[in-house]
Amino acid sequence: MKKIILISILLISGLVTNAQCNDELVERAKSRMTNDEVLLKEFKIELKEADISSPAPVAKFSQKFEKNKKYRLRIISDKEKYNAEGIIKIFEGNRYLGTNHDVSSGKTYPYCDFKCSGSGDYKLLITFKDGKAGCAVVVVSYLGVWSKQ
């Protein structure tokens, strides 16, 4: 009986910790949205660290975008619990369209803007820099016609 109680406590505490990480990040991401942004969707990501025997883990999501509309993909990483920066990559089929990470400078930006050239399903791939373990939230928003960006 004591083992069952102990296991239950450990499982519940693990779930609560995970929920706090994600829920806090969602609120932080939403608070950084501008008046021009309309929230469409949020994705929660938690990945383990890469090791020698396996490549860096990747979270994959599908998102519908409409032609001639501008979108913002904002990522907020939990840098307190994990020392990792989240990287978003956008693909249309196998065609790479953009990222929030500049490989030449090594700089990772908190968001990337994307103007859709054709309506359809797009792939979002999220990893953490250098294959580190991490927790993050990606918020997808539509940038309204009134946006100056």
RASUL-V671074 format. One line per field, one symbol per residue. phi: phi as a letter, one per 30 degrees, with the letter a starting at -180 (. if undefined). burial: 1 if it has 16 or more other ideal C-beta (glycine too) atoms within 10 Angstrom, else 0. A space follows every 10 residues. Layout:
# RASUL-V671074
phi->???
burial->???
This chain:
# RASUL-V671074
phi->.ddddddddd dddddddddd eddddddddd dcddddccdc abbcbbbddd bddbdddbcc bcbdbceicc bbccbbcddd dbcbcdbcbc bcicddclac bcddcidccd abcbcdcadl dbcccbbcei iddababccc bccddddcd
burial->0000000000 0000000000 1100110011 0000011000 0111111001 0000011010 0010100001 1111111100 0101111111 0000000011 1000000100 1101010000 0111011110 1101111111 111000000
